[in-house]
Structures are given as C-alpha cells and as structure tokens.
Amino acid sequence: MAISYNKLWKLLIDKGMKKMDLRDVCKISPSTLSKLSKNQPVSIEVIQKICNELDCTSADIMDLTPDE
C-alpha cells in the first residue's frame, strides 16, 4: 500500500499552518515530520495526535492506494 499525506498538507494550508506549526502543536519529532513529508508510514499514535489537534479523521489527512 502506498500512503499519501497530500490531504494533510492541504488541510494545513486551509488552517493557515505550516509544517513546523504542526510539529510543535502535535509534539512530533523532526524525523516523524520528515517521514510524513516523504509519504512514509508513521505510527497510528502520530496519526491520532494529528487528528486530535486538527479535529479531523485519518481519512481527512491521508490516502492509501494499492501498490501496482
């Protein structure tokens, strides 16, 4: 499965936030932010922190697509 966090970046733009704001608000590490930026898997705990802070669901911040 391929992961895309493009929805997350669009949501941040809509909320007037930058990636560093997300990192600070959610208290995630720079390496985790880097993984998100590279569409790499992160733990469900990280997804939960983001969803709690942004008041959204996982479907609002990520897409999963089957590998071809």
C-alpha positions as CSV (number, residue, x, y, z in Angstrom):
1,M,0.0,0.0,0.0
2,A,1.2,3.5,-0.9
3,I,0.5,6.3,1.5
4,S,-0.1,9.9,0.6
5,Y,-0.4,12.7,3.1
6,N,-1.3,15.4,0.5
7,K,-4.6,15.9,2.2
8,L,-2.8,16.8,5.4
9,W,-0.7,19.5,3.6
10,K,-3.9,20.9,2.0
11,L,-5.6,20.9,5.4
12,L,-2.7,22.8,7.0
13,I,-2.9,25.4,4.2
14,D,-6.6,25.8,4.9
15,K,-5.9,26.3,8.6
16,G,-3.1,28.8,7.9
17,M,-0.5,26.4,9.5
18,K,3.0,25.4,8.4
19,K,4.7,22.0,8.9
20,M,6.7,23.4,11.8
21,D,3.4,24.6,13.5
22,L,2.1,21.0,13.1
23,R,5.3,19.6,14.6
24,D,5.1,22.0,17.6
25,V,1.3,21.6,18.2
26,C,1.4,17.8,17.9
27,K,4.7,17.4,19.7
28,I,6.1,15.1,17.0
29,S,9.8,14.7,16.2
30,P,11.6,16.2,13.2
31,S,12.2,12.7,11.9
32,T,8.5,11.9,12.0
33,L,7.7,15.1,10.2
34,S,10.3,14.1,7.6
35,K,8.6,10.7,7.2
36,L,5.2,12.5,6.7
37,S,6.8,14.8,4.1
38,K,8.2,11.8,2.2
39,N,4.9,9.8,2.3
40,Q,6.4,7.2,4.5
41,P,4.5,5.2,7.1
42,V,4.2,6.6,10.7
43,S,2.7,5.1,13.8
44,I,-1.1,5.2,14.4
45,E,-0.3,7.2,17.6
46,V,1.1,10.0,15.4
47,I,-1.9,9.9,13.1
48,Q,-4.1,10.1,16.3
49,K,-2.2,13.1,17.6
50,I,-2.6,15.0,14.3
51,C,-6.3,14.1,14.1
52,N,-6.9,15.2,17.7
53,E,-5.1,18.6,17.2
54,L,-6.7,19.3,13.8
55,D,-10.1,18.0,14.7
56,C,-10.3,15.6,11.8
57,T,-10.2,11.9,10.9
58,S,-7.5,9.9,9.3
59,A,-9.4,9.9,6.1
60,D,-9.1,13.7,6.1
61,I,-5.3,13.6,6.2
62,M,-4.2,10.6,4.3
63,D,-4.9,8.3,1.4
64,L,-4.0,4.6,0.9
65,T,-3.7,3.3,-2.6
66,P,-2.8,-0.3,-3.6
67,D,0.6,-1.0,-5.0
68,E,0.6,-1.8,-8.6
